[in-house]
Amino acid sequence: MNVRVRAAATVADVWQFISDPAGWRSFPGTEVEYRVLDEQLHERFAYEVLTGLPTREHRGHVELQAIAPASTEIVWTESFRPRMVGTGGFLRTRIESHLVAAARDVAERSESVDP
């Protein structure tokens, strides 16, 4: 899954909200635990989901690309394997819609940062 969202904010402002999974939009009724795998300040952030979702090998990667001085593209990618056979399509739909909402939420919050 790959989601692209533009934020009318600097990369540094967007980074504030991407680099802390605890502040990400949560799955309703679910507490998800993440582990950071890689982090390059103001550029990329990689993680894996440890608990909270019925998935295995669930990894995510966020890249921030400056488009203009105060415009950033958020490229958020996730991959996973379902724990139960036959649930992959359902999980993909749910997780993808959550990813879109999370990326938009990060964009909106970063746009409201005072310069």
Secondary structure, DSSP 8 states (H G I E B T S, - for coil): -EEEEEESS-HHHHHHHHS-GGGS---TT---EEEEEEEETTTEEEEEEEESSSEEEEEEEEEEEEEETTEEEEEEEEEEEESSTT-HHHHHHHHHHHHHHHHHHHHHHHHTS--
